[in-house]
Amino acid sequence: MTAHIRFIPVAEINDPLTLSIGISGGSGTGKTYSALLMARGIAEGMTGRKGAPIGYVDTENRRALHYKSAFPEMMHFDFKATDAKGDLVGFGPERWIEVIDAGEAAGLPVMILDSFSHAWEGVGGVLDLHAKTLDRLTGGNDALADKRSQLAWAEVKPRYRRLIDRIVRAKCQLIICTRAKPVMQTGFGQNAKNARKTKTRREDVPWDPASDGDLMFEMTTMVILDPSAPGCPVHQIKVADQFKGLLDARRPLGVDTGLKMAEWARGQGDAQRQKEILDNARAVARRGKAAFLEWWGSEEGKALRTTVRPIIAQLQQIAEEADQAMADEEGDDPFFSARADEDDAGPTAEQIAAAEREAMAEIEQRNREAVE
């Protein structure tokens, strides 16, 4: 029964790894241009030649063609909500699977899906399918909607999961662009807080991607661009250690970003070494702030600062927590609480009297020395 199953030594596996890169952002944050730049680097890195083709699946009324003169290697597909006859067919999961199949069959080294938000909230997308399924199950009776909503999801979600699984199994590299909406906030300035949480957004990120959480966390890398710095991966939702030094929130995504990620996918570059450096920096921070500052000022620390700096906020938190933990360990002393209670109670009457006598004696001594 299991004779066909073979475990392969990793030394015999030389096929490139696959990349699924998620780029989300609001209008004007540079999603399309950034995706094209990265795709150029990935295509070149995977094929070893400049001008390698870039597949572009365009749901945005051919918006990618704004850049056709800058990217003549683009292989464009106008993904409309209508079929060749003009009939409305929408952006259902099965159509996306068909598009990915076609891109692989064409031998494209990289494909951009822009905007994949249509698969979630567009015509024929998951939310639209759920609404139509629910209407069928309830016969239009709103009173039954809450009771039968899960039944509707049970019909729709498996179709969407097949699409996500197809993305995970893709043989070509994928860059998946999604729209992001600003999150409503309460308060102003430093007191501003996000008014609601969602499964697709961290609490500290003021943007909510128009996609499902299942997609976002299947990505190799997921970033959200911000209007304050177009093209820069300001909000890093999921970034593995091997890419932290590459995805600098202060530097726009570009061709070099794609090249470096392609190197990693092909088992080249120094990504593993960078991960080891970051792990070592975390280990030092766990010894507390003083130990980390000593390492930071050492020759080794100075040489590795560029690699370590992208996680400096994380290291600061680790060091502070380590210092607090070491301070809390004093609780293991059975007499610590008693001494603390005594200190908090203030001096006794005897201690006050003794201090007064000591002070008076010192004053008298100074007076005698002044007379002499």
N, C-alpha and C positions, 0 to 999 in steps of 0.2 A: 504493500500500500504506500510506503514512503520511500521506495527505491529511487524515485525520480527527484527527491529532494537532495540538494547538494549545497553544503556550506563552502563558500569560496574564500581562500586566503586573500586578504585585502591587497597583498602585493601583486595579485593577478588582476586587480580591478583598476583599469586605467581610463574608464569612461569619464568624461567631465561631469561634475555635479551640475544640477540645474538651479537657476536663480528665479525667484518670484519676488519682484520688488514692487512694493506698494507705495504710490505717491498720491497723497491727498492734499486738497487745499481749496480755498475759495477762488472766486474769479480774480484774475490778475496776479496770482501768486507764482506763475511761471511753470505750471504743470507740464504743458505740452512741449515747450522748448526744452525744459530740463530733461524730460523723458527722451526726446530725440537725441540730445547730447549724450546721455548715458547709453542709449541704444547704439549709437555710433561706436562708442568705446567698447561695448560688449561684443558687437558684431566683429569689430577688428580684432579684439582679443581672442575670440573663439575661433575665427577662421585664419588669422594670421595675415590678413590682407586689408588694405584700405579700400573703402568703397563697397564693402560687403553689404548685402541688402538688409534693409530694416523693414519688417512688416508693420503696417499701421492700420489698425481697425478703428475706424472713425465714425462715432455716433453723433458727432457734434456739427452736422451740416457741413462736412468737409473742411473743418477748421484747420486741420493739419496742413492743408494745401497752402496756407498762408506762408509756410516755410519751405515750399517745394524747391525754390531756387537755392536755398542754403543746404538742403538735404536731397540732392538729386538721386541718392541711392534708396530713397523711400519707395516701398511697394505699398500702394494705397488701396484700401478697401472701404468703400462707402457703405457702412452698415446702417441701412434705413429701417424704419418701422414698417415699411411696406415691401411687398415682394415685387417681382418683375412685372406682374400684371397691374400693380398699383393697389392691390388689396392690403388692408391693414393686418399685419401678422404679429407685430410687436417684437419685444426683445426677450422672449422666453428662454429658459436655460438650454433647451435643445439646440436653439440657433447658435448660441455661443459655443457649444461643444462642436458643432459643425464647422464654425470658423477656426477654432483651434486645430481641428483635424486637418483642415485645408492648409493652414500655415505650415504645419509639420510636413504634409505631403509635398509642399513646394520647396522644402529644404531651407526655410528661413532660419537663420541662426538666432534671431531675436524678434519678438513681436510686442507691440504696444497696444494695449486695449484701452481706448479712451473715448468715452468715459464708461467705465464698467458700472457706474451708478445706475445706468439704465437697466441692468440686469436685476437690480434690487427694487428701484422705485419708478422705472419707466413704464411705458405702455407694454403690457404683456409681461412685465417683470414680476418678481416674487410677491410684492405687496398687492399688485393689481390682480394676480392670480388668486391670492388669498381672499381678496374682497369678492371676486366673482364666485369662488367656490363656496364662500360663506353665504352669499346671496342664494345660491342654488340649494344649499342645505337647509336654509331657514325659510325659503319661499318668500323672502322679502319681509318676514316678520322680525322686526327689530328686537322684540322681547326675547327671542331665542338666540340672539347673536352671541351673548356672553357664554351660553352653555355649549354652543357648537363651534366656537372659534378654534378650539384645540383640534376638533375633528377636521376643520378646514386646513389647519397647519399640517396635520398628519398626511394630507393628500399632496400638499405643495412642497413641503420641506424636502422629501426624498428626491424630488426633481432637482431642487437647488443643490443638494448634497452631491448628486452625480456630477454637476457642473464643477463644484469645488474639488471633488476628487479628480476630475479631468485636468484641472489646473495643476494640482499637486503632481500628477503623473506626466505632465508635459515634458517633452524631450527638448523643445527649444526654450530659450530663455524668455521670460515674460516680464514686462513692466506694466503694471495695472494701475491706471489713473482713476481716481474717484473724486467726486465733488465733496466739499466740506462746507458745513453751514456754521455761522457763528452761534455760540451758545448764549442764550439769554442770561444776563447777570443781574444780581442785586447789589446795591451799594455802589460807591464810586472810589476811584483811586486805589489806595492800598487796602481799603475795606471791601473792594469788589469781590464777590463770590459767585461761582457758577450756581445758577438757580436749580439745576437738575442734573442728575447723573444718568449716564446711559451705558450699556454694555460695550459700546464701541469707543468709549472715550475715557481717558484718565481724568480725574477730578481737576488736575492742574493745567489741563489743556483747554483753551477756550474755543475749540473747533470740534464739531461732531461730523465725522465722515458719513456720507450717504451710502452706506454699505452695511453688510452684516458682520458681526464679530467673528463668525466662523471663517470668513475670508481673511480678515485682517491678521489673525493669528496663525494662519497657514503660510503667511509670507516669510521669505527669508529675511527681509527687511521691510519695515513699515515706517514711513515718516510723513509728517504733515507740514506743508509749507505755510508761511505766514506773510501777509501783505507787508509787514514791516521790513522783510528781507526776502524779496522774490528770489526763488530758486534755491534758497538755503534750507537745509533740513532742520529747521528750528525746533520742532516738536518731534522727538525721536521716540516713537511708540514701541518699536521692537527693533533693536540693533544689537546683533551679536558682537562679542568682543573683537572678533577679527575685523570688524568694519568700523569700530568706534573711532579709531584714529583717522579713518578715511572720510567718514561722514561728519565733518566739522560744521556745527551750527552757524559758524561765522563765514563759511565759504560755500559758494553756490555749487550745486551738482554740475558735473561736466563730463567731458569725454574721458578725462583721466580717471574719474570715479568709476565709469564703466569698465575701463581697461583693467583697473586694479581688482574689481569684482570678478572679471573674467579670469584673471590670473588665479584667483582663489578657486574658482570653479574647476579650473584645469589642474589644480593641485600644485600650482606654482606660487611664487611670491612668499612673503614672510608673515602671512596671517596667523599661523600657529605660534610663531615667536611672539607676535604682539599680544596674543591671548595670554601666553605665559608671563609676559611682563606685567600685564594688568592684574593677573591673579597674584603675583608676588607683591605688587603694590598694596593690594587689599590685605594680604597677610601681614604686611608691615603696619598698616593702619589699625589692624586689630590689636596691636600692642599699645595703642594709645597715641595721642597727639605728639607728645614729646619724642617718642620713638620714630614717628613718621617724619617729623621735622628734621631729626638728625639724619635720617636716610635721604630726605629731599636735598639736604645740603652736602651730602657725600658726593664723591666723584661718580659713583654709579647712578645716584639720583639725578644729578645734573645731566648726565648723558641720556637719561630716559624721560626727561620732563616732557618732551614733545609728544611722546607716545602716551604718557600717563595723564596729561592735562585734560583730555576730554572727559575723564571720570573724576575730576578733582572734587566736585560737589559730593559725589558718592563717597569718596575717600574721607572727606571731612566728617560726614555723618557717621561713618564706621568708627573713626577715631574718637569722636565725641561719645558714642555709645560705649566704646571700650573703656574710656575714662570713667564714665558713669558706673559701668559694671564693676570696675576695680574699686571705686569708692563704696559701692553697695556691699562689697565683700567684707567690709568692716563689721557687718552684721553677724559674721560668723564668730566674732569674739563674744563670749557669753557675758562679759562685763561691760561691753560697749554701750548698751542701752542704759545701764545704771549710771555710767559716767556721763553720758549725754544728758540724762535727766538731772543729775547733780549740777552740770554746767548750766542748764536752762533755768534751774531754780534760783540762781544768783548767789552772791556771797552771804555767809552766815553772819550773825552779830559778832561772834568771836573774831572772824576774819576782818570785819570792818574795823573793830577796835585795834587789832594788831596793826592794820595798815595805817591807822591814825597815829599810833605810837611811833611807828617807823618814820612817818612823814615829819612829826614834831622833832624827833631826834636829829633828822637830817637838817631841819631848819636851824636848830640850835648849834649844830656843828658848823654850818656856814656862817652864822653870826659870830662865833668865836674866831673863826679864821679871818673874818673881815676886821675885827678889832685888833688882832695880832698884826 
